Amino acid sequence: MPILDDISKGLKQGAEKASDALKTLEINQDISRLESSITEKKMALGDAVLALHDAKKLDVPELKIFCAEVDAIKAQIEEKKKLIHTIQND
């Protein structure tokens, strides 16, 4: 019967689309995990660079600029903490 053939064909196509969607979802999850791994590595790299900077062992001018910016931000944080301390103790 043509109607049953059409229904069967439609069900088969639907199942294939669902399978493709599941495969795509799994691949996207893999991509997200890999991107997270890159982010973790970048953070570890940054921590290593800052540690070298703090130990005065960093000799890469481009990285020293970033470290100087981090130092400036840390100084701002300390100033704000002192301000909070002053406000709370008055």
LUMTI-277005 format. One record per residue: x, y, z of N, C-alpha, C, O in turn. Coordinates in Angstrom, 3 decimals. Layout:
REM LUMTI-277005
X Y Z X Y Z X Y Z X Y Z
...
This chain:
REM LUMTI-277005
0.831 -1.185 0.000 0.000 0.000 0.000 0.874 1.246 0.000 1.842 1.336 0.755
0.533 2.186 -0.834 1.333 3.406 -0.921 1.335 4.229 0.357 2.344 4.849 0.692
0.216 4.242 1.073 0.162 5.035 2.310 1.111 4.450 3.344 1.828 5.194 4.013
1.126 3.141 3.483 2.027 2.503 4.442 3.482 2.697 4.037 4.355 2.860 4.889
3.735 2.677 2.735 5.095 2.927 2.256 5.527 4.353 2.601 6.660 4.582 3.026
4.620 5.302 2.413 4.915 6.705 2.733 5.157 6.879 4.227 6.072 7.596 4.633
4.341 6.227 5.040 4.503 6.312 6.501 5.829 5.687 6.906 6.570 6.251 7.711
6.121 4.534 6.349 7.377 3.856 6.655 8.575 4.714 6.243 9.551 4.837 6.984
8.484 5.300 5.053 9.561 6.159 4.563 9.729 7.383 5.472 10.850 7.779 5.790
8.613 7.971 5.882 8.660 9.134 6.772 9.256 8.794 8.126 10.040 9.563 8.682
8.879 7.632 8.654 9.427 7.200 9.945 10.935 6.957 9.842 11.701 7.311 10.739
11.341 6.347 8.728 12.762 6.079 8.527 13.549 7.381 8.430 14.622 7.508 9.021
13.015 8.348 7.683 13.687 9.647 7.560 13.741 10.363 8.907 14.746 10.989 9.244
12.664 10.269 9.666 12.636 10.883 10.994 13.674 10.265 11.916 14.350 10.971 12.664
13.798 8.950 11.860 14.784 8.257 12.690 16.198 8.648 12.283 17.065 8.827 13.138
16.434 8.780 10.976 17.757 9.194 10.499 18.087 10.610 10.953 19.218 10.892 11.351
17.093 11.506 10.892 17.319 12.882 11.341 17.600 12.919 12.838 18.460 13.672 13.294
16.871 12.103 13.604 17.097 12.046 15.051 18.495 11.505 15.349 19.179 11.994 16.248
18.906 10.502 14.595 20.241 9.933 14.775 21.316 10.970 14.448 22.307 11.100 15.166
21.106 11.702 13.359 22.055 12.750 12.976 22.105 13.844 14.040 23.176 14.365 14.350
20.945 14.191 14.597 20.900 15.223 15.633 21.649 14.760 16.875 22.349 15.550 17.508
21.508 13.489 17.226 22.213 12.941 18.383 23.722 12.941 18.148 24.491 13.304 19.038
24.146 12.531 16.941 25.567 12.543 16.611 26.124 13.964 16.675 27.216 14.191 17.196
25.361 14.914 16.140 25.784 16.316 16.171 25.902 16.810 17.605 26.854 17.514 17.942
24.953 16.453 18.440 24.994 16.842 19.852 26.230 16.267 20.530 26.905 16.975 21.277
26.535 15.007 20.285 27.703 14.375 20.894 28.999 15.045 20.428 29.916 15.251 21.223
29.067 15.380 19.147 30.267 16.049 18.629 30.396 17.440 19.233 31.496 17.863 19.588
29.276 18.157 19.352 29.317 19.486 19.970 29.751 19.408 21.432 30.444 20.300 21.921
29.347 18.348 22.130 29.784 18.165 23.510 31.291 17.916 23.558 31.976 18.434 24.439
31.803 17.135 22.625 33.244 16.904 22.540 33.985 18.222 22.288 35.016 18.498 22.902
33.444 19.016 21.384 34.055 20.316 21.086 34.073 21.186 22.341 35.083 21.829 22.630
32.987 21.213 23.076 32.923 22.011 24.311 33.951 21.539 25.332 34.596 22.354 25.991
34.104 20.222 25.463 35.108 19.689 26.393 36.514 20.099 25.960 37.343 20.472 26.790
36.771 20.027 24.671 38.093 20.408 24.164 38.343 21.907 24.360 39.449 22.310 24.721
37.328 22.724 24.125 37.466 24.168 24.341 37.706 24.479 25.816 38.480 25.377 26.148
37.039 23.735 26.698 37.266 23.909 28.132 38.695 23.540 28.498 39.318 24.182 29.344
39.202 22.511 27.861 40.589 22.097 28.098 41.555 23.202 27.682 42.536 23.469 28.377
41.276 23.840 26.553 42.118 24.964 26.113 42.075 26.085 27.140 43.111 26.655 27.480
40.894 26.402 27.632 40.748 27.463 28.629 41.545 27.137 29.884 42.211 28.009 30.442
41.481 25.884 30.332 42.248 25.468 31.510 43.745 25.609 31.263 44.483 26.069 32.134
44.192 25.213 30.073 45.624 25.315 29.735 46.062 26.775 29.690 47.157 27.112 30.138
45.210 27.637 29.151 45.539 29.063 29.105 45.661 29.635 30.514 46.551 30.442 30.783
44.773 29.221 31.412 44.847 29.706 32.789 46.124 29.215 33.458 46.787 29.968 34.172
46.464 27.958 33.226 47.696 27.411 33.799 48.914 28.131 33.231 49.871 28.414 33.953
48.871 28.421 31.947 49.958 29.157 31.310 50.095 30.548 31.928 51.199 30.999 32.233
48.971 31.210 32.104 48.999 32.525 32.735 49.557 32.471 34.144 50.350 33.326 34.536
49.145 31.470 34.906 49.662 31.307 36.265 51.174 31.082 36.252 51.898 31.623 37.088
51.644 30.274 35.289 53.081 29.997 35.189 53.848 31.269 34.834 54.916 31.527 35.389
53.308 32.057 33.914 53.957 33.315 33.526 54.009 34.267 34.712 55.040 34.892 34.958
52.910 34.385 35.448 52.893 35.275 36.619 53.868 34.796 37.694 54.496 35.611 38.370
53.994 33.493 37.850 54.953 32.961 38.820 56.382 33.312 38.414 57.199 33.684 39.255
56.675 33.192 37.127 58.004 33.588 36.644 58.233 35.087 36.856 59.326 35.508 37.235
57.209 35.872 36.611 57.299 37.328 36.816 57.579 37.642 38.286 58.459 38.440 38.609
56.819 37.003 39.163 56.996 37.239 40.595 58.390 36.826 41.064 58.945 37.434 41.980
58.953 35.794 40.438 60.290 35.313 40.793 61.387 36.084 40.057 62.570 35.766 40.179
60.980 37.100 39.295 61.918 37.936 38.518 62.699 37.100 37.500 63.864 37.378 37.219
62.045 36.079 36.956 62.692 35.209 35.979 62.057 35.301 34.595 62.363 34.500 33.712
61.185 36.264 34.413 60.507 36.422 33.131 61.278 37.413 32.282 61.532 38.542 32.700
61.648 36.982 31.088 62.460 37.835 30.218 61.828 37.971 28.825 62.523 37.958 27.809
60.509 38.102 28.802 59.795 38.275 27.537 59.032 39.591 27.629 58.023 39.671 28.330
59.493 40.612 26.940 58.891 41.944 27.064 57.373 41.964 26.848 56.650 42.655 27.565
56.900 41.209 25.865 55.451 41.197 25.605 54.669 40.654 26.792 53.571 41.128 27.085
55.220 39.678 27.465 54.541 39.106 28.632 54.694 40.000 29.857 53.804 40.054 30.706
55.819 40.698 29.949 56.038 41.609 31.069 54.976 42.704 31.090 54.577 43.164 32.160
54.524 43.117 29.922 53.479 44.144 29.851 52.199 43.639 30.521 51.582 44.351 31.314
51.810 42.410 30.197 50.609 41.831 30.815 50.789 41.689 32.322 49.870 41.965 33.093
51.960 41.264 32.731 52.231 41.096 34.158 52.171 42.438 34.885 51.668 42.516 36.006
52.679 43.483 34.254 52.620 44.812 34.856 51.170 45.255 35.021 50.815 45.889 36.015
50.332 44.915 34.036 48.905 45.250 34.144 48.257 44.494 35.299 47.441 45.052 36.031
48.620 43.229 35.459 48.098 42.442 36.576 48.560 43.049 37.893 47.777 43.156 38.837
49.828 43.448 37.961 50.340 44.080 39.180 49.559 45.352 39.508 49.254 45.615 40.671
49.239 46.135 38.484 48.484 47.371 38.694 47.077 47.061 39.215 46.567 47.758 40.093
46.470 46.039 38.682 45.130 45.647 39.145 45.196 45.152 40.585 44.326 45.468 41.396
46.233 44.371 40.900 46.397 43.903 42.282 46.557 45.077 43.240 46.021 45.052 44.348
47.286 46.095 42.823 47.469 47.290 43.657 46.131 47.993 43.876 45.852 48.464 44.979
45.311 48.067 42.847 43.986 48.679 42.985 43.124 47.897 43.965 42.397 48.477 44.771
43.213 46.577 43.887 42.454 45.724 44.810 42.891 45.999 46.247 42.056 46.159 47.138
44.199 46.053 46.464 44.700 46.315 47.812 44.236 47.675 48.333 43.878 47.802 49.504
44.242 48.689 47.471 43.765 50.019 47.873 42.291 49.971 48.269 41.886 50.592 49.251
41.511 49.247 47.516 40.082 49.137 47.827 39.861 48.364 49.126 38.955 48.689 49.894
40.680 47.347 49.374 40.579 46.607 50.634 40.930 47.510 51.811 40.288 47.444 52.859
41.960 48.361 51.640 42.327 49.307 52.691 41.199 50.292 52.940 40.932 50.656 54.085
40.536 50.726 51.877 39.411 51.645 52.008 38.281 51.001 52.792 37.686 51.635 53.665
37.983 49.749 52.486 36.956 49.019 53.234 37.346 48.926 54.695 36.518 49.150 55.578
38.605 48.596 54.957 39.076 48.494 56.329 38.920 49.833 57.061 38.501 49.875 58.218
39.260 50.910 56.378 39.127 52.242 56.977 37.658 52.551 57.278 37.336 53.045 58.358
36.785 52.265 56.342 35.355 52.535 56.524 34.807 51.727 57.695 34.042 52.256 58.502
35.179 50.481 57.800 34.651 49.606 58.844 35.211 49.928 60.223 34.584 49.618 61.236
36.381 50.546 60.270 37.001 50.841 61.564 36.776 52.272 62.026 37.295 52.675 63.067
36.027 53.025 61.285 35.734 54.410 61.721 34.458 54.480 62.490 34.061 55.559 62.930
